[in-house]
Amino acid sequence: MDSIEKLSSAITMIEEARGVPLSASCVVHRGEMLELLDEARSALPTDFNSAQKVITARDAIVEEARLSAEQMISIAREDVARMVEQTSIVQIARDEARRILNEARAEALQEKAEVEEFIDGRLATLEVILNKTQDTVAKGRERLAGASDKDALSQLSDAD
């Protein structure tokens, strides 16, 4: 499981936990929850490395498009040089070279935008999950801070 799945599991565990009567608190097995959250924390660097690989792949695609555009320009220049003697053919070759270059630039920009949109989507999903988890943890800590020792002891006896 990746970090997002582990955090989702932690949220599900809290949502499905047995509630304490007359209270907004619930009973969660501390060991299981801590283990799950620790695994999520451990998986985060792997997920960030995966995102970095996607960014690197995007850069490679953009570089490939740039090289392809340069190759197309080089070919167009050679064609123009051969046709220098014929004015109308030279003009046609220049127009074609511009068209090819514009298409290559547009394609490179489109691919770059698609890759960035994908990365942004993944990071946005991760951000939402992390924010929900942080809110859930904060609420849980607030509830725990408000519980008296007697409530805590009764929760422990109910769990058994």
NORKAHU-V139792 format. One record per residue. N is the residue number from 1. RES is the residue in three letters. SS is DSSP state (~ for helix, > for strand, _ for the rest). PHI is phi in whole degrees, 0 to 359 (* if undefined). PSI is psi in whole degrees, 0 to 359 (* if undefined). Layout:
# NORKAHU-V139792
((N RES SS PHI PSI) (N RES SS PHI PSI))
This chain:
# NORKAHU-V139792
((1 MET _ * 142) (2 ASP _ 272 177) (3 SER ~ 298 324) (4 ILE ~ 295 317) (5 GLU ~ 294 321) (6 LYS ~ 295 317) (7 LEU ~ 294 322) (8 SER ~ 297 321) (9 SER ~ 296 320) (10 ALA ~ 296 318) (11 ILE ~ 297 315) (12 THR ~ 298 319) (13 MET ~ 300 318) (14 ILE ~ 290 318) (15 GLU ~ 296 325) (16 GLU _ 266 1) (17 ALA _ 293 151) (18 ARG > 291 131) (19 GLY > 281 153) (20 VAL _ 270 126) (21 PRO _ 305 141) (22 LEU _ 58 32) (23 SER _ 207 157) (24 ALA _ 271 1) (25 SER _ 279 164) (26 CYS > 220 167) (27 VAL > 255 119) (28 VAL _ 234 137) (29 HIS _ 291 114) (30 ARG ~ 302 314) (31 GLY ~ 299 314) (32 GLU ~ 296 315) (33 MET ~ 296 314) (34 LEU ~ 296 321) (35 GLU ~ 296 316) (36 LEU ~ 297 315) (37 LEU ~ 293 324) (38 ASP ~ 294 321) (39 GLU ~ 296 321) (40 ALA ~ 297 316) (41 ARG ~ 297 322) (42 SER ~ 291 328) (43 ALA ~ 281 340) (44 LEU ~ 303 314) (45 PRO ~ 301 325) (46 THR ~ 296 317) (47 ASP ~ 295 320) (48 PHE ~ 293 324) (49 ASN ~ 296 321) (50 SER ~ 297 318) (51 ALA ~ 297 321) (52 GLN ~ 296 323) (53 LYS ~ 296 322) (54 VAL ~ 296 318) (55 ILE ~ 297 317) (56 THR ~ 298 319) (57 ALA ~ 297 321) (58 ARG ~ 299 315) (59 ASP ~ 299 322) (60 ALA ~ 294 321) (61 ILE ~ 295 316) (62 VAL ~ 296 318) (63 GLU ~ 295 320) (64 GLU ~ 297 319) (65 ALA ~ 295 321) (66 ARG ~ 296 316) (67 LEU ~ 296 320) (68 SER ~ 297 319) (69 ALA ~ 296 318) (70 GLU ~ 297 320) (71 GLN ~ 297 317) (72 MET ~ 296 320) (73 ILE ~ 295 317) (74 SER ~ 299 316) (75 ILE ~ 297 317) (76 ALA ~ 297 321) (77 ARG ~ 296 319) (78 GLU ~ 297 318) (79 ASP ~ 298 318) (80 VAL ~ 296 318) (81 ALA ~ 299 322) (82 ARG ~ 290 334) (83 MET _ 255 17) (84 VAL _ 304 324) (85 GLU _ 292 335) (86 GLN _ 252 107) (87 THR ~ 302 315) (88 SER ~ 294 323) (89 ILE ~ 291 322) (90 VAL ~ 298 315) (91 GLN ~ 297 318) (92 ILE ~ 297 317) (93 ALA ~ 296 318) (94 ARG ~ 297 316) (95 ASP ~ 299 317) (96 GLU ~ 295 319) (97 ALA ~ 299 317) (98 ARG ~ 297 317) (99 ARG ~ 298 315) (100 ILE ~ 298 315) (101 LEU ~ 298 316) (102 ASN ~ 296 319) (103 GLU ~ 296 318) (104 ALA ~ 295 317) (105 ARG ~ 296 316) (106 ALA ~ 297 318) (107 GLU ~ 296 318) (108 ALA ~ 297 317) (109 LEU ~ 295 320) (110 GLN ~ 296 314) (111 GLU ~ 296 319) (112 LYS ~ 297 316) (113 ALA ~ 296 320) (114 GLU ~ 295 317) (115 VAL ~ 295 316) (116 GLU ~ 295 323) (117 GLU ~ 294 318) (118 PHE ~ 298 312) (119 ILE ~ 298 316) (120 ASP ~ 298 320) (121 GLY ~ 298 315) (122 ARG ~ 297 316) (123 LEU ~ 293 324) (124 ALA ~ 295 318) (125 THR ~ 298 315) (126 LEU ~ 298 319) (127 GLU ~ 297 316) (128 VAL ~ 297 314) (129 ILE ~ 296 317) (130 LEU ~ 295 320) (131 ASN ~ 296 318) (132 LYS ~ 297 318) (133 THR ~ 296 317) (134 GLN ~ 298 317) (135 ASP ~ 297 317) (136 THR ~ 297 316) (137 VAL ~ 297 316) (138 ALA ~ 297 317) (139 LYS ~ 296 318) (140 GLY ~ 299 318) (141 ARG ~ 293 323) (142 GLU ~ 295 318) (143 ARG ~ 295 318) (144 LEU ~ 295 321) (145 ALA ~ 293 332) (146 GLY ~ 272 348) (147 ALA _ 280 140) (148 SER _ 276 169) (149 ASP ~ 299 324) (150 LYS ~ 296 317) (151 ASP ~ 299 317) (152 ALA ~ 297 318) (153 LEU ~ 294 321) (154 SER ~ 291 327) (155 GLN ~ 296 319) (156 LEU ~ 293 320) (157 SER ~ 290 328) (158 ASP ~ 293 326) (159 ALA ~ 292 330) (160 ASP _ 284 *))
